[in-house]
Amino acid sequence: MTQLSFSRGPRWLGLALAALVLSGSAAAFAQSAEIPPSPPPASTTSAPLAGAPLPPGVLRVQLGTAVRDRSATGVARCRIPEPLPAPYRFEPGTTEIAYTIEVDPQTVKGVTAKVSGDSGCSAEPWSQGCVGYTVCGGGVCQNQYGATLKCPNDKPLKKGTYKLAITVSGKTVELPFEVQ
């Protein structure tokens, strides 16, 4: 049984800030990298199932299929334009899952997230960050944490129940989801 285990924390902000220093254009980067929040479809909820509240500073959690593109300045962006409604269910044959955690960057300085479940992958699942930045207080702040996960060779994920555990300031909330 292969367990998905993926965490993202504040170290990614450091990498992004290092890239800004090297580019010499922090303001242009921040403006081009900003992923403007889009309202979720009416059937999408940002609260975990069973009515548990999201950790303080977490504005919205989305699961679905990630779309990666580049801004006009060439900065990579990641978003989930059509998030799944709760209860979260991916279709049979799904080869990739993605999640984003949108936060108030003035309140939240780091998020740890972990997906657990039997993916059925023969090797460790591949993952790629799905983060976003904005301008705040004259600097660059991370306002989106997240990732995409998939089995090597685009093998479909195993049918079953998974959990996305989100931890902010020591408070953890679990969001269950399924691959049908």
C-alpha positions as CSV (number, residue, x, y, z in Angstrom):
1,M,0.0,0.0,0.0
2,T,1.4,3.4,-1.0
3,Q,0.6,6.3,1.2
4,L,0.5,9.8,-0.2
5,S,2.4,12.1,2.1
6,F,3.0,15.7,1.0
7,S,3.7,18.8,3.0
8,R,4.2,22.4,2.0
9,G,5.4,25.0,4.5
10,P,6.9,28.5,4.6
11,R,10.1,27.4,3.0
12,W,8.5,27.9,-0.4
13,L,8.1,31.6,0.4
14,G,11.8,31.8,0.9
15,L,12.5,30.3,-2.5
16,A,10.1,32.7,-4.1
17,L,11.7,35.7,-2.3
18,A,15.1,34.5,-3.4
19,A,13.9,34.4,-7.0
20,L,12.7,38.0,-6.5
21,V,16.1,39.2,-5.3
22,L,17.7,37.5,-8.3
23,S,15.3,39.1,-10.7
24,G,15.5,42.6,-9.2
25,S,11.9,43.2,-9.8
26,A,9.9,42.3,-6.7
27,A,6.9,44.6,-7.4
28,A,6.5,43.4,-11.0
29,F,6.8,39.8,-10.0
30,A,4.2,40.2,-7.2
31,Q,1.7,41.9,-9.4
32,S,2.1,39.4,-12.2
33,A,2.1,36.4,-9.8
34,E,-1.0,37.5,-8.0
35,I,-3.8,35.1,-8.5
36,P,-6.9,37.1,-8.0
37,P,-9.5,35.2,-5.9
38,S,-12.3,34.0,-8.0
39,P,-15.7,33.3,-6.3
40,P,-16.4,29.6,-6.0
41,P,-19.4,28.1,-7.9
42,A,-22.6,28.2,-5.8
43,S,-22.3,24.5,-5.0
44,T,-18.7,24.8,-3.7
45,T,-18.1,25.1,0.0
46,S,-14.9,26.1,1.7
47,A,-15.7,24.6,5.0
48,P,-14.8,21.1,5.9
49,L,-17.5,18.4,6.1
50,A,-19.3,17.9,9.4
51,G,-19.3,21.6,10.0
52,A,-15.8,21.9,11.5
53,P,-14.4,25.4,11.0
54,L,-11.3,26.1,9.0
55,P,-8.2,27.3,10.9
56,P,-8.0,31.0,11.6
57,G,-6.8,32.9,8.5
58,V,-7.8,30.2,6.0
59,L,-10.2,31.8,3.6
60,R,-11.0,28.9,1.2
61,V,-9.9,25.3,0.4
62,Q,-10.5,23.9,-3.0
63,L,-10.0,20.5,-4.5
64,G,-10.1,19.7,-8.2
65,T,-7.9,19.7,-11.3
66,A,-5.2,22.3,-11.4
67,V,-4.5,24.6,-14.4
68,R,-1.0,25.8,-14.8
69,D,-0.2,28.8,-16.9
70,R,2.1,31.8,-17.0
71,S,1.4,35.5,-16.5
72,A,2.3,38.0,-19.1
73,T,5.7,38.4,-17.5
74,G,6.3,34.6,-17.6
75,V,5.7,33.8,-14.0
76,A,4.2,30.3,-13.4
77,R,0.8,30.3,-11.8
78,C,-1.5,27.5,-10.6
79,R,-5.2,27.6,-9.8
80,I,-8.3,25.4,-9.7
81,P,-10.9,27.1,-12.0
82,E,-13.6,24.5,-11.4
83,P,-13.4,23.2,-7.8
84,L,-15.3,20.2,-6.8
85,P,-18.4,20.7,-4.6
86,A,-18.6,19.1,-1.2
87,P,-18.7,16.2,-0.6
88,Y,-15.5,16.1,-2.7
89,R,-15.4,13.2,-5.2
90,F,-13.0,12.7,-8.1
91,E,-14.2,10.7,-11.1
92,P,-13.0,7.2,-11.8
93,G,-9.8,7.1,-13.7
94,T,-8.5,10.3,-12.1
95,T,-4.8,10.6,-12.6
96,E,-4.1,13.8,-10.7
97,I,-5.6,15.6,-7.7
98,A,-5.0,19.1,-6.7
99,Y,-5.7,21.3,-3.7
100,T,-5.3,24.9,-2.9
101,I,-5.5,26.6,0.5
102,E,-6.2,30.4,0.2
103,V,-5.1,32.4,3.2
104,D,-5.1,35.9,4.6
105,P,-1.3,36.5,4.3
106,Q,-1.4,39.0,7.2
107,T,-2.7,36.3,9.5
108,V,-1.2,33.1,8.2
109,K,2.6,32.8,7.7
110,G,2.7,29.1,7.0
111,V,0.6,26.1,6.2
112,T,1.3,22.4,6.4
113,A,-0.9,20.1,4.3
114,K,-0.7,16.4,4.0
115,V,-2.8,14.0,1.7
116,S,-3.1,10.5,3.0
117,G,-4.8,7.5,1.4
118,D,-3.9,4.4,-0.6
119,S,-3.1,5.8,-4.0
120,G,-2.3,2.4,-5.6
121,C,0.9,3.9,-7.1
122,S,3.8,1.5,-7.6
123,A,6.3,4.2,-6.7
124,E,6.2,7.4,-4.6
125,P,3.5,9.8,-6.0
126,W,4.9,12.8,-7.9
127,S,4.0,16.2,-6.5
128,Q,4.3,19.8,-7.7
129,G,3.5,23.0,-5.7
130,C,0.4,25.0,-6.4
131,V,1.2,28.3,-4.7
132,G,0.3,32.0,-5.2
133,Y,1.6,35.3,-4.1
134,T,0.3,38.8,-3.7
135,V,1.6,42.3,-2.7
136,C,1.0,43.2,1.0
137,G,2.6,45.8,3.1
138,G,5.0,46.9,0.3
139,G,6.4,43.3,0.0
140,V,5.5,39.9,-1.4
141,C,3.3,37.6,0.7
142,Q,2.2,34.0,0.0
143,N,-1.6,33.9,-0.2
144,Q,-2.1,30.4,-1.6
145,Y,-0.6,27.0,-0.6
146,G,-1.3,23.8,-2.3
147,A,-0.1,21.0,-4.6
148,T,-0.9,18.6,-7.3
149,L,-0.3,14.8,-6.8
150,K,-0.2,12.0,-9.2
151,C,1.2,8.5,-9.8
152,P,4.2,8.1,-12.1
153,N,3.3,7.3,-15.7
154,D,-0.1,8.9,-15.3
155,K,-1.5,5.7,-13.7
156,P,-5.1,6.4,-12.4
157,L,-5.4,6.8,-8.6
158,K,-6.9,3.9,-6.7
159,K,-10.5,4.1,-5.8
160,G,-11.0,4.9,-2.1
161,T,-11.2,7.5,0.6
162,Y,-8.4,10.0,1.2
163,K,-7.9,12.9,3.6
164,L,-6.3,16.3,3.3
165,A,-5.0,17.4,6.7
166,I,-4.4,21.2,6.9
167,T,-2.4,22.6,9.9
168,V,-2.1,26.3,10.7
169,S,-0.7,27.5,14.0
170,G,-1.0,24.0,15.6
171,K,-4.7,23.6,14.6
172,T,-5.4,20.7,12.2
173,V,-8.6,20.2,10.2
174,E,-9.1,17.1,8.0
175,L,-11.1,17.2,4.8
176,P,-12.1,13.8,3.5
177,F,-12.5,13.2,-0.3
178,E,-12.9,10.2,-2.5
179,V,-11.7,8.9,-5.8
180,Q,-14.6,6.9,-7.2
